[in-house]
Amino acid sequence: MLRLVALLILLSRSGISLAQELGPADFPASEVGKSMPETIHDAYCRQLGRECRIRFKGVSMSIDGYNGITRDRFLGFRSSADGEERYFYVRYLNSKGQEQEALFLFVNWGAASEFGQALARWYEQDARPRPNFRFPSSQGPQDTQGR
């Protein structure tokens, strides 16, 4: 027992915390995801003509100001194409813990590609800076000037 107390005192003085799995390389839990860039994408939600704005910020993904989901509730996605349209099906756990799926449609392949890259970066929590010289209103399939 005395050895355990001595070990705990030694660890506390050396600055090593037992809660840190990788020691000095660990980020505090409150900082995880804060370095992620914010990206905004305009799409159609569930059907053509129903405009929505998708926002990735930190560990969260939200649509038009709804609560959204955090990265830990994201299960995966798949994409498909039909002619000029590109579809992204996003699987996630809702607030009740049940699996749910959302559909995002793009008619602009460039915008769909940017969304797919942003979704993958958000999934991987890749915070490396990437240049984005387009304004949010020019990232989607429809003209959203004045929105």
PyMOL CGO cylinders between C-alpha atoms (Angstrom):
from pymol import cmd
from pymol.cgo import CYLINDER

trace = [
    CYLINDER, 0.00, 0.00, 0.00, 2.84, 2.35, 0.88, 0.3, 1, 1, 1, 1, 1, 1,
    CYLINDER, 2.84, 2.35, 0.88, 4.45, 1.63, -2.51, 0.3, 1, 1, 1, 1, 1, 1,
    CYLINDER, 4.45, 1.63, -2.51, 1.24, 2.57, -4.32, 0.3, 1, 1, 1, 1, 1, 1,
    CYLINDER, 1.24, 2.57, -4.32, 1.01, 5.89, -2.47, 0.3, 1, 1, 1, 1, 1, 1,
    CYLINDER, 1.01, 5.89, -2.47, 4.67, 6.61, -3.22, 0.3, 1, 1, 1, 1, 1, 1,
    CYLINDER, 4.67, 6.61, -3.22, 4.12, 5.81, -6.92, 0.3, 1, 1, 1, 1, 1, 1,
    CYLINDER, 4.12, 5.81, -6.92, 1.08, 8.13, -7.11, 0.3, 1, 1, 1, 1, 1, 1,
    CYLINDER, 1.08, 8.13, -7.11, 3.03, 10.96, -5.47, 0.3, 1, 1, 1, 1, 1, 1,
    CYLINDER, 3.03, 10.96, -5.47, 5.94, 10.40, -7.86, 0.3, 1, 1, 1, 1, 1, 1,
    CYLINDER, 5.94, 10.40, -7.86, 3.62, 10.44, -10.90, 0.3, 1, 1, 1, 1, 1, 1,
    CYLINDER, 3.62, 10.44, -10.90, 1.82, 13.59, -9.76, 0.3, 1, 1, 1, 1, 1, 1,
    CYLINDER, 1.82, 13.59, -9.76, 5.13, 15.43, -9.27, 0.3, 1, 1, 1, 1, 1, 1,
    CYLINDER, 5.13, 15.43, -9.27, 6.50, 14.33, -12.64, 0.3, 1, 1, 1, 1, 1, 1,
    CYLINDER, 6.50, 14.33, -12.64, 3.48, 15.79, -14.47, 0.3, 1, 1, 1, 1, 1, 1,
    CYLINDER, 3.48, 15.79, -14.47, 2.31, 12.41, -15.80, 0.3, 1, 1, 1, 1, 1, 1,
    CYLINDER, 2.31, 12.41, -15.80, -1.40, 11.81, -15.49, 0.3, 1, 1, 1, 1, 1, 1,
    CYLINDER, -1.40, 11.81, -15.49, -2.86, 8.32, -15.40, 0.3, 1, 1, 1, 1, 1, 1,
    CYLINDER, -2.86, 8.32, -15.40, -5.85, 9.60, -17.40, 0.3, 1, 1, 1, 1, 1, 1,
    CYLINDER, -5.85, 9.60, -17.40, -3.70, 10.41, -20.41, 0.3, 1, 1, 1, 1, 1, 1,
    CYLINDER, -3.70, 10.41, -20.41, -3.26, 7.41, -22.65, 0.3, 1, 1, 1, 1, 1, 1,
    CYLINDER, -3.26, 7.41, -22.65, -0.44, 8.93, -24.74, 0.3, 1, 1, 1, 1, 1, 1,
    CYLINDER, -0.44, 8.93, -24.74, 0.95, 11.27, -22.09, 0.3, 1, 1, 1, 1, 1, 1,
    CYLINDER, 0.95, 11.27, -22.09, 2.33, 14.59, -23.32, 0.3, 1, 1, 1, 1, 1, 1,
    CYLINDER, 2.33, 14.59, -23.32, 0.99, 14.00, -26.85, 0.3, 1, 1, 1, 1, 1, 1,
    CYLINDER, 0.99, 14.00, -26.85, -2.64, 13.98, -25.68, 0.3, 1, 1, 1, 1, 1, 1,
    CYLINDER, -2.64, 13.98, -25.68, -4.87, 16.99, -26.23, 0.3, 1, 1, 1, 1, 1, 1,
    CYLINDER, -4.87, 16.99, -26.23, -7.31, 17.83, -23.46, 0.3, 1, 1, 1, 1, 1, 1,
    CYLINDER, -7.31, 17.83, -23.46, -10.75, 16.40, -24.30, 0.3, 1, 1, 1, 1, 1, 1,
    CYLINDER, -10.75, 16.40, -24.30, -12.21, 19.92, -24.40, 0.3, 1, 1, 1, 1, 1, 1,
    CYLINDER, -12.21, 19.92, -24.40, -9.92, 20.84, -27.33, 0.3, 1, 1, 1, 1, 1, 1,
    CYLINDER, -9.92, 20.84, -27.33, -10.64, 17.87, -29.58, 0.3, 1, 1, 1, 1, 1, 1,
    CYLINDER, -10.64, 17.87, -29.58, -12.34, 19.02, -32.78, 0.3, 1, 1, 1, 1, 1, 1,
    CYLINDER, -12.34, 19.02, -32.78, -11.96, 22.75, -32.11, 0.3, 1, 1, 1, 1, 1, 1,
    CYLINDER, -11.96, 22.75, -32.11, -9.22, 23.09, -34.72, 0.3, 1, 1, 1, 1, 1, 1,
    CYLINDER, -9.22, 23.09, -34.72, -11.47, 21.75, -37.48, 0.3, 1, 1, 1, 1, 1, 1,
    CYLINDER, -11.47, 21.75, -37.48, -12.33, 24.29, -40.16, 0.3, 1, 1, 1, 1, 1, 1,
    CYLINDER, -12.33, 24.29, -40.16, -15.95, 25.31, -40.62, 0.3, 1, 1, 1, 1, 1, 1,
    CYLINDER, -15.95, 25.31, -40.62, -17.40, 24.50, -44.03, 0.3, 1, 1, 1, 1, 1, 1,
    CYLINDER, -17.40, 24.50, -44.03, -20.82, 25.29, -45.46, 0.3, 1, 1, 1, 1, 1, 1,
    CYLINDER, -20.82, 25.29, -45.46, -22.49, 23.48, -48.35, 0.3, 1, 1, 1, 1, 1, 1,
    CYLINDER, -22.49, 23.48, -48.35, -25.79, 24.16, -50.10, 0.3, 1, 1, 1, 1, 1, 1,
    CYLINDER, -25.79, 24.16, -50.10, -27.75, 21.12, -51.26, 0.3, 1, 1, 1, 1, 1, 1,
    CYLINDER, -27.75, 21.12, -51.26, -31.23, 19.73, -51.60, 0.3, 1, 1, 1, 1, 1, 1,
    CYLINDER, -31.23, 19.73, -51.60, -32.47, 17.72, -48.63, 0.3, 1, 1, 1, 1, 1, 1,
    CYLINDER, -32.47, 17.72, -48.63, -34.41, 14.51, -49.28, 0.3, 1, 1, 1, 1, 1, 1,
    CYLINDER, -34.41, 14.51, -49.28, -35.96, 15.81, -52.52, 0.3, 1, 1, 1, 1, 1, 1,
    CYLINDER, -35.96, 15.81, -52.52, -35.14, 18.20, -55.34, 0.3, 1, 1, 1, 1, 1, 1,
    CYLINDER, -35.14, 18.20, -55.34, -36.34, 21.71, -54.64, 0.3, 1, 1, 1, 1, 1, 1,
    CYLINDER, -36.34, 21.71, -54.64, -36.04, 21.48, -50.83, 0.3, 1, 1, 1, 1, 1, 1,
    CYLINDER, -36.04, 21.48, -50.83, -32.99, 23.68, -50.28, 0.3, 1, 1, 1, 1, 1, 1,
    CYLINDER, -32.99, 23.68, -50.28, -30.86, 23.23, -47.19, 0.3, 1, 1, 1, 1, 1, 1,
    CYLINDER, -30.86, 23.23, -47.19, -27.52, 24.40, -45.88, 0.3, 1, 1, 1, 1, 1, 1,
    CYLINDER, -27.52, 24.40, -45.88, -25.14, 21.85, -44.34, 0.3, 1, 1, 1, 1, 1, 1,
    CYLINDER, -25.14, 21.85, -44.34, -22.55, 23.09, -41.87, 0.3, 1, 1, 1, 1, 1, 1,
    CYLINDER, -22.55, 23.09, -41.87, -19.55, 21.17, -40.56, 0.3, 1, 1, 1, 1, 1, 1,
    CYLINDER, -19.55, 21.17, -40.56, -18.05, 22.84, -37.50, 0.3, 1, 1, 1, 1, 1, 1,
    CYLINDER, -18.05, 22.84, -37.50, -15.71, 21.10, -35.11, 0.3, 1, 1, 1, 1, 1, 1,
    CYLINDER, -15.71, 21.10, -35.11, -17.17, 17.72, -34.22, 0.3, 1, 1, 1, 1, 1, 1,
    CYLINDER, -17.17, 17.72, -34.22, -20.71, 18.64, -35.28, 0.3, 1, 1, 1, 1, 1, 1,
    CYLINDER, -20.71, 18.64, -35.28, -22.72, 18.55, -38.50, 0.3, 1, 1, 1, 1, 1, 1,
    CYLINDER, -22.72, 18.55, -38.50, -25.93, 20.56, -38.65, 0.3, 1, 1, 1, 1, 1, 1,
    CYLINDER, -25.93, 20.56, -38.65, -28.58, 21.40, -41.23, 0.3, 1, 1, 1, 1, 1, 1,
    CYLINDER, -28.58, 21.40, -41.23, -30.24, 24.83, -41.39, 0.3, 1, 1, 1, 1, 1, 1,
    CYLINDER, -30.24, 24.83, -41.39, -29.67, 25.54, -37.70, 0.3, 1, 1, 1, 1, 1, 1,
    CYLINDER, -29.67, 25.54, -37.70, -31.14, 22.27, -36.37, 0.3, 1, 1, 1, 1, 1, 1,
    CYLINDER, -31.14, 22.27, -36.37, -29.26, 20.61, -33.49, 0.3, 1, 1, 1, 1, 1, 1,
    CYLINDER, -29.26, 20.61, -33.49, -27.43, 18.27, -35.84, 0.3, 1, 1, 1, 1, 1, 1,
    CYLINDER, -27.43, 18.27, -35.84, -25.21, 15.37, -34.86, 0.3, 1, 1, 1, 1, 1, 1,
    CYLINDER, -25.21, 15.37, -34.86, -21.75, 14.98, -33.42, 0.3, 1, 1, 1, 1, 1, 1,
    CYLINDER, -21.75, 14.98, -33.42, -19.04, 12.83, -34.93, 0.3, 1, 1, 1, 1, 1, 1,
    CYLINDER, -19.04, 12.83, -34.93, -19.61, 10.01, -32.43, 0.3, 1, 1, 1, 1, 1, 1,
    CYLINDER, -19.61, 10.01, -32.43, -23.20, 9.50, -33.71, 0.3, 1, 1, 1, 1, 1, 1,
    CYLINDER, -23.20, 9.50, -33.71, -22.14, 9.33, -37.38, 0.3, 1, 1, 1, 1, 1, 1,
    CYLINDER, -22.14, 9.33, -37.38, -22.26, 5.74, -38.70, 0.3, 1, 1, 1, 1, 1, 1,
    CYLINDER, -22.26, 5.74, -38.70, -21.22, 6.20, -42.31, 0.3, 1, 1, 1, 1, 1, 1,
    CYLINDER, -21.22, 6.20, -42.31, -22.32, 7.30, -45.75, 0.3, 1, 1, 1, 1, 1, 1,
    CYLINDER, -22.32, 7.30, -45.75, -22.67, 6.09, -49.29, 0.3, 1, 1, 1, 1, 1, 1,
    CYLINDER, -22.67, 6.09, -49.29, -23.04, 8.00, -52.52, 0.3, 1, 1, 1, 1, 1, 1,
    CYLINDER, -23.04, 8.00, -52.52, -24.54, 7.30, -55.91, 0.3, 1, 1, 1, 1, 1, 1,
    CYLINDER, -24.54, 7.30, -55.91, -25.28, 9.15, -59.11, 0.3, 1, 1, 1, 1, 1, 1,
    CYLINDER, -25.28, 9.15, -59.11, -28.14, 9.24, -61.57, 0.3, 1, 1, 1, 1, 1, 1,
    CYLINDER, -28.14, 9.24, -61.57, -27.52, 11.31, -64.66, 0.3, 1, 1, 1, 1, 1, 1,
    CYLINDER, -27.52, 11.31, -64.66, -26.73, 14.83, -63.51, 0.3, 1, 1, 1, 1, 1, 1,
    CYLINDER, -26.73, 14.83, -63.51, -27.70, 14.23, -59.89, 0.3, 1, 1, 1, 1, 1, 1,
    CYLINDER, -27.70, 14.23, -59.89, -25.42, 13.00, -57.11, 0.3, 1, 1, 1, 1, 1, 1,
    CYLINDER, -25.42, 13.00, -57.11, -26.83, 11.52, -53.90, 0.3, 1, 1, 1, 1, 1, 1,
    CYLINDER, -26.83, 11.52, -53.90, -25.27, 11.20, -50.44, 0.3, 1, 1, 1, 1, 1, 1,
    CYLINDER, -25.27, 11.20, -50.44, -27.00, 8.95, -47.92, 0.3, 1, 1, 1, 1, 1, 1,
    CYLINDER, -27.00, 8.95, -47.92, -25.75, 9.67, -44.38, 0.3, 1, 1, 1, 1, 1, 1,
    CYLINDER, -25.75, 9.67, -44.38, -26.40, 7.09, -41.63, 0.3, 1, 1, 1, 1, 1, 1,
    CYLINDER, -26.40, 7.09, -41.63, -26.38, 8.22, -38.01, 0.3, 1, 1, 1, 1, 1, 1,
    CYLINDER, -26.38, 8.22, -38.01, -27.84, 7.56, -34.59, 0.3, 1, 1, 1, 1, 1, 1,
    CYLINDER, -27.84, 7.56, -34.59, -30.66, 9.91, -33.62, 0.3, 1, 1, 1, 1, 1, 1,
    CYLINDER, -30.66, 9.91, -33.62, -31.06, 11.30, -30.10, 0.3, 1, 1, 1, 1, 1, 1,
    CYLINDER, -31.06, 11.30, -30.10, -32.97, 8.13, -29.08, 0.3, 1, 1, 1, 1, 1, 1,
    CYLINDER, -32.97, 8.13, -29.08, -30.08, 5.93, -30.20, 0.3, 1, 1, 1, 1, 1, 1,
    CYLINDER, -30.08, 5.93, -30.20, -31.95, 4.60, -33.25, 0.3, 1, 1, 1, 1, 1, 1,
    CYLINDER, -31.95, 4.60, -33.25, -30.30, 4.34, -36.66, 0.3, 1, 1, 1, 1, 1, 1,
    CYLINDER, -30.30, 4.34, -36.66, -31.54, 6.91, -39.15, 0.3, 1, 1, 1, 1, 1, 1,
    CYLINDER, -31.54, 6.91, -39.15, -30.61, 8.01, -42.66, 0.3, 1, 1, 1, 1, 1, 1,
    CYLINDER, -30.61, 8.01, -42.66, -30.57, 11.43, -44.32, 0.3, 1, 1, 1, 1, 1, 1,
    CYLINDER, -30.57, 11.43, -44.32, -30.36, 12.19, -48.04, 0.3, 1, 1, 1, 1, 1, 1,
    CYLINDER, -30.36, 12.19, -48.04, -28.51, 15.11, -49.64, 0.3, 1, 1, 1, 1, 1, 1,
    CYLINDER, -28.51, 15.11, -49.64, -28.87, 15.74, -53.38, 0.3, 1, 1, 1, 1, 1, 1,
    CYLINDER, -28.87, 15.74, -53.38, -26.58, 17.78, -55.63, 0.3, 1, 1, 1, 1, 1, 1,
    CYLINDER, -26.58, 17.78, -55.63, -27.03, 18.67, -59.29, 0.3, 1, 1, 1, 1, 1, 1,
    CYLINDER, -27.03, 18.67, -59.29, -23.63, 20.35, -59.50, 0.3, 1, 1, 1, 1, 1, 1,
    CYLINDER, -23.63, 20.35, -59.50, -20.87, 17.73, -59.58, 0.3, 1, 1, 1, 1, 1, 1,
    CYLINDER, -20.87, 17.73, -59.58, -18.26, 20.19, -58.30, 0.3, 1, 1, 1, 1, 1, 1,
    CYLINDER, -18.26, 20.19, -58.30, -20.39, 21.03, -55.27, 0.3, 1, 1, 1, 1, 1, 1,
    CYLINDER, -20.39, 21.03, -55.27, -21.04, 17.33, -54.68, 0.3, 1, 1, 1, 1, 1, 1,
    CYLINDER, -21.04, 17.33, -54.68, -17.33, 16.61, -54.79, 0.3, 1, 1, 1, 1, 1, 1,
    CYLINDER, -17.33, 16.61, -54.79, -16.59, 19.40, -52.29, 0.3, 1, 1, 1, 1, 1, 1,
    CYLINDER, -16.59, 19.40, -52.29, -19.31, 18.09, -49.98, 0.3, 1, 1, 1, 1, 1, 1,
    CYLINDER, -19.31, 18.09, -49.98, -17.94, 14.54, -50.21, 0.3, 1, 1, 1, 1, 1, 1,
    CYLINDER, -17.94, 14.54, -50.21, -14.44, 15.76, -49.36, 0.3, 1, 1, 1, 1, 1, 1,
    CYLINDER, -14.44, 15.76, -49.36, -15.74, 17.83, -46.42, 0.3, 1, 1, 1, 1, 1, 1,
    CYLINDER, -15.74, 17.83, -46.42, -17.77, 14.87, -45.15, 0.3, 1, 1, 1, 1, 1, 1,
    CYLINDER, -17.77, 14.87, -45.15, -14.70, 12.62, -45.30, 0.3, 1, 1, 1, 1, 1, 1,
    CYLINDER, -14.70, 12.62, -45.30, -12.52, 15.24, -43.56, 0.3, 1, 1, 1, 1, 1, 1,
    CYLINDER, -12.52, 15.24, -43.56, -15.16, 15.67, -40.85, 0.3, 1, 1, 1, 1, 1, 1,
    CYLINDER, -15.16, 15.67, -40.85, -15.38, 11.90, -40.41, 0.3, 1, 1, 1, 1, 1, 1,
    CYLINDER, -15.38, 11.90, -40.41, -11.60, 11.65, -40.07, 0.3, 1, 1, 1, 1, 1, 1,
    CYLINDER, -11.60, 11.65, -40.07, -11.41, 14.89, -38.02, 0.3, 1, 1, 1, 1, 1, 1,
    CYLINDER, -11.41, 14.89, -38.02, -8.65, 16.09, -40.35, 0.3, 1, 1, 1, 1, 1, 1,
    CYLINDER, -8.65, 16.09, -40.35, -7.82, 19.65, -39.27, 0.3, 1, 1, 1, 1, 1, 1,
    CYLINDER, -7.82, 19.65, -39.27, -5.12, 20.34, -41.86, 0.3, 1, 1, 1, 1, 1, 1,
    CYLINDER, -5.12, 20.34, -41.86, -5.87, 23.72, -43.50, 0.3, 1, 1, 1, 1, 1, 1,
    CYLINDER, -5.87, 23.72, -43.50, -6.98, 23.64, -47.10, 0.3, 1, 1, 1, 1, 1, 1,
    CYLINDER, -6.98, 23.64, -47.10, -7.61, 26.73, -49.18, 0.3, 1, 1, 1, 1, 1, 1,
    CYLINDER, -7.61, 26.73, -49.18, -11.22, 27.49, -49.97, 0.3, 1, 1, 1, 1, 1, 1,
    CYLINDER, -11.22, 27.49, -49.97, -11.60, 30.59, -52.07, 0.3, 1, 1, 1, 1, 1, 1,
    CYLINDER, -11.60, 30.59, -52.07, -15.29, 30.13, -52.81, 0.3, 1, 1, 1, 1, 1, 1,
    CYLINDER, -15.29, 30.13, -52.81, -17.99, 31.88, -50.86, 0.3, 1, 1, 1, 1, 1, 1,
    CYLINDER, -17.99, 31.88, -50.86, -20.59, 29.63, -49.15, 0.3, 1, 1, 1, 1, 1, 1,
    CYLINDER, -20.59, 29.63, -49.15, -23.31, 30.73, -51.53, 0.3, 1, 1, 1, 1, 1, 1,
    CYLINDER, -23.31, 30.73, -51.53, -21.30, 29.50, -54.52, 0.3, 1, 1, 1, 1, 1, 1,
    CYLINDER, -21.30, 29.50, -54.52, -20.72, 25.99, -53.15, 0.3, 1, 1, 1, 1, 1, 1,
    CYLINDER, -20.72, 25.99, -53.15, -24.13, 24.59, -53.93, 0.3, 1, 1, 1, 1, 1, 1,
    CYLINDER, -24.13, 24.59, -53.93, -26.25, 23.55, -56.85, 0.3, 1, 1, 1, 1, 1, 1,
    CYLINDER, -26.25, 23.55, -56.85, -28.59, 26.49, -56.66, 0.3, 1, 1, 1, 1, 1, 1,
    CYLINDER, -28.59, 26.49, -56.66, -28.11, 30.24, -56.57, 0.3, 1, 1, 1, 1, 1, 1,
    CYLINDER, -28.11, 30.24, -56.57, -28.54, 31.30, -52.94, 0.3, 1, 1, 1, 1, 1, 1,
    CYLINDER, -28.54, 31.30, -52.94, -27.76, 34.97, -53.29, 0.3, 1, 1, 1, 1, 1, 1,
    CYLINDER, -27.76, 34.97, -53.29, -29.64, 36.93, -50.65, 0.3, 1, 1, 1, 1, 1, 1,
    CYLINDER, -29.64, 36.93, -50.65, -30.22, 33.90, -48.41, 0.3, 1, 1, 1, 1, 1, 1,
]
cmd.load_cgo(trace, "trace")
